[in-house]
Structure formats: C-alpha cells, structure tokens
Amino acid sequence: MRGMSAWLTVLIICLFGGLGALLRFVLDTLIKQIWGRAFPLSTLIINALASFLLGIIATLGASALVPTALSSVLSAGFLGGFSTFSTAMNEITVLWEKKNYRTGWGYLFACLLLPPGCAALGYLLVR
C-alpha cells in the first residue's frame, strides 16, 4: 500500500465492515423474532443475500463498471462484515450437539449450496 489514499481506503473498508456487521445484527434479530424455530434461517438468509450482492459487485468490478476501491469497500468491507460463515458453522455444531442431526446436516448442505448459487445468480443478472 502506498500513500494516504490507500490508508483512507483501509479506514473506509473498516467503517463499512462495521456497518455490515450492524445490519447483520439487526436483520438477524428481526428474522429470529419472526421465525422462532430451531432451524437458523436468519444466518442462511443473510449469507445468501451477501453472496448474491457479492456476485453483482464482483461482476461490476471485473467489468470496470465500478471502481476497484468502491468494489473493495462494498465486498471486503460491507459484505465481509454482513456475512458470517463462522456463525453458520457454529450453528451446525450446536444443532449436532443437541442431537438434531437431520436439521444440522440439512443446514450444512444449505449453507454450502445456497450462497454459491446466489453469487452465481447475482453474476448472471448483471453479466
């Protein structure tokens, strides 16, 4: 990294990461209040949405329709803070510990298949 603009980009990425994490918390709380079941739907929705948006941003960035700095801020910053693969893996572990194996395995497969599919859909929509 060189110069002040690189450090400013890093600072903005950190800020947007915090905003993404805040939005994740709010959305997670709202979905859990509405859903109220053992299946951790909120994390799955959040990760699917983040993947879809990342597919769009990556495609726009790769085609130079979005500047690299903005693409970094939105993808690594905002969507990096918004999505949470580690929470999904922890939720699977908790389901298995509670001997809810069927739901745990279903959730694992959903977590592994749905986000890449959503990223591909985002890519295809703006391609």
MIDRENPA-208269 format. One record per residue (C-alpha): residue number from 0; x, y, z; residue in three letters. Coordinates in steps of 0.25 Angstrom, whole numbers. Layout:
BEGIN
+-----+-------+-------+-------+-----+
!   i !     u !     v !     w !  aa !
+-----+-------+-------+-------+-----+
! NUM !     X !     Y !     Z ! ALA !
...
+-----+-------+-------+-------+-----+
//
This chain:
BEGIN
+-----+-------+-------+-------+-----+
!   i !     u !     v !     w !  aa !
+-----+-------+-------+-------+-----+
!   0 !     0 !     0 !     0 ! MET !
!   1 !     5 !    14 !    -3 ! ARG !
!   2 !     1 !    28 !     1 ! GLY !
!   3 !   -11 !    34 !     8 ! MET !
!   4 !   -21 !    29 !    -1 ! SER !
!   5 !   -18 !    14 !     2 ! ALA !
!   6 !   -20 !    17 !    17 ! TRP !
!   7 !   -32 !    24 !    14 ! LEU !
!   8 !   -38 !    12 !     7 ! THR !
!   9 !   -34 !     3 !    18 ! VAL !
!  10 !   -41 !    12 !    28 ! LEU !
!  11 !   -54 !    13 !    19 ! ILE !
!  12 !   -53 !    -2 !    18 ! ILE !
!  13 !   -53 !    -4 !    33 ! CYS !
!  14 !   -64 !     6 !    35 ! LEU !
!  15 !   -73 !    -1 !    24 ! PHE !
!  16 !   -69 !   -14 !    31 ! GLY !
!  17 !   -75 !    -9 !    44 ! GLY !
!  18 !   -88 !    -4 !    37 ! LEU !
!  19 !   -89 !   -18 !    30 ! GLY !
!  20 !   -88 !   -25 !    44 ! ALA !
!  21 !   -98 !   -15 !    50 ! LEU !
!  22 !  -108 !   -18 !    39 ! LEU !
!  23 !  -106 !   -33 !    41 ! ARG !
!  24 !  -109 !   -32 !    55 ! PHE !
!  25 !  -122 !   -24 !    53 ! VAL !
!  26 !  -126 !   -33 !    42 ! LEU !
!  27 !  -123 !   -46 !    50 ! ASP !
!  28 !  -131 !   -41 !    62 ! THR !
!  29 !  -143 !   -38 !    53 ! LEU !
!  30 !  -143 !   -51 !    46 ! ILE !
!  31 !  -141 !   -59 !    59 ! LYS !
!  32 !  -153 !   -51 !    65 ! GLN !
!  33 !  -162 !   -55 !    53 ! ILE !
!  34 !  -156 !   -69 !    51 ! TRP !
!  35 !  -155 !   -75 !    65 ! GLY !
!  36 !  -151 !   -89 !    61 ! ARG !
!  37 !  -139 !   -97 !    63 ! ALA !
!  38 !  -134 !   -96 !    48 ! PHE !
!  39 !  -125 !   -84 !    48 ! PRO !
!  40 !  -131 !   -77 !    36 ! LEU !
!  41 !  -126 !   -63 !    39 ! SER !
!  42 !  -111 !   -67 !    36 ! THR !
!  43 !  -115 !   -74 !    24 ! LEU !
!  44 !  -123 !   -63 !    18 ! ILE !
!  45 !  -112 !   -53 !    22 ! ILE !
!  46 !  -101 !   -61 !    15 ! ASN !
!  47 !  -110 !   -64 !     3 ! ALA !
!  48 !  -113 !   -49 !     2 ! LEU !
!  49 !   -98 !   -45 !     4 ! ALA !
!  50 !   -94 !   -55 !    -7 ! SER !
!  51 !  -104 !   -50 !   -17 ! PHE !
!  52 !   -99 !   -36 !   -15 ! LEU !
!  53 !   -85 !   -40 !   -16 ! LEU !
!  54 !   -87 !   -47 !   -29 ! GLY !
!  55 !   -93 !   -34 !   -34 ! ILE !
!  56 !   -82 !   -25 !   -29 ! ILE !
!  57 !   -71 !   -35 !   -33 ! ALA !
!  58 !   -77 !   -35 !   -47 ! THR !
!  59 !   -78 !   -20 !   -48 ! LEU !
!  60 !   -64 !   -18 !   -42 ! GLY !
!  61 !   -58 !   -28 !   -52 ! ALA !
!  62 !   -64 !   -21 !   -64 ! SER !
!  63 !   -59 !    -8 !   -59 ! ALA !
!  64 !   -73 !    -2 !   -57 ! LEU !
!  65 !   -70 !     0 !   -42 ! VAL !
!  66 !   -56 !     6 !   -38 ! PRO !
!  67 !   -47 !    -4 !   -31 ! THR !
!  68 !   -47 !     4 !   -18 ! ALA !
!  69 !   -62 !     4 !   -17 ! LEU !
!  70 !   -63 !   -11 !   -20 ! SER !
!  71 !   -53 !   -13 !    -9 ! SER !
!  72 !   -61 !    -5 !     1 ! VAL !
!  73 !   -74 !   -12 !    -3 ! LEU !
!  74 !   -69 !   -26 !    -4 ! SER !
!  75 !   -58 !   -27 !     7 ! ALA !
!  76 !   -64 !   -16 !    16 ! GLY !
!  77 !   -79 !   -16 !    16 ! PHE !
!  78 !   -82 !   -30 !    11 ! LEU !
!  79 !   -70 !   -36 !    19 ! GLY !
!  80 !   -76 !   -30 !    32 ! GLY !
!  81 !   -90 !   -34 !    28 ! PHE !
!  82 !   -88 !   -49 !    24 ! SER !
!  83 !   -83 !   -59 !    34 ! THR !
!  84 !   -79 !   -73 !    30 ! PHE !
!  85 !   -73 !   -76 !    44 ! SER !
!  86 !   -87 !   -73 !    51 ! THR !
!  87 !   -93 !   -83 !    41 ! ALA !
!  88 !   -83 !   -94 !    45 ! MET !
!  89 !   -85 !   -91 !    60 ! ASN !
!  90 !  -100 !   -93 !    58 ! GLU !
!  91 !   -98 !  -106 !    51 ! ILE !
!  92 !   -89 !  -111 !    63 ! THR !
!  93 !  -100 !  -106 !    73 ! VAL !
!  94 !  -111 !  -114 !    65 ! LEU !
!  95 !  -102 !  -126 !    65 ! TRP !
!  96 !   -99 !  -125 !    80 ! GLU !
!  97 !  -114 !  -124 !    82 ! LYS !
!  98 !  -115 !  -137 !    75 ! LYS !
!  99 !  -123 !  -130 !    64 ! ASN !
! 100 !  -115 !  -137 !    53 ! TYR !
! 101 !  -125 !  -137 !    42 ! ARG !
! 102 !  -126 !  -122 !    43 ! THR !
! 103 !  -111 !  -120 !    45 ! GLY !
! 104 !  -108 !  -128 !    32 ! TRP !
! 105 !  -119 !  -120 !    24 ! GLY !
! 106 !  -114 !  -107 !    29 ! TYR !
! 107 !   -99 !  -111 !    26 ! LEU !
! 108 !  -103 !  -114 !    11 ! PHE !
! 109 !  -112 !  -102 !    10 ! ALA !
! 110 !  -100 !   -93 !    15 ! CYS !
! 111 !   -91 !  -100 !     5 ! LEU !
! 112 !  -100 !   -99 !    -7 ! LEU !
! 113 !  -109 !   -87 !    -6 ! LEU !
! 114 !   -99 !   -76 !    -4 ! PRO !
! 115 !   -91 !   -80 !   -17 ! PRO !
! 116 !  -104 !   -81 !   -24 ! GLY !
! 117 !  -108 !   -67 !   -20 ! CYS !
! 118 !   -94 !   -62 !   -24 ! ALA !
! 119 !   -95 !   -68 !   -38 ! ALA !
! 120 !  -109 !   -63 !   -39 ! LEU !
! 121 !  -104 !   -49 !   -36 ! GLY !
! 122 !   -93 !   -51 !   -46 ! TYR !
! 123 !  -103 !   -55 !   -57 ! LEU !
! 124 !  -112 !   -44 !   -54 ! LEU !
! 125 !  -102 !   -33 !   -58 ! VAL !
! 126 !   -93 !   -40 !   -67 ! ARG !
+-----+-------+-------+-------+-----+
//
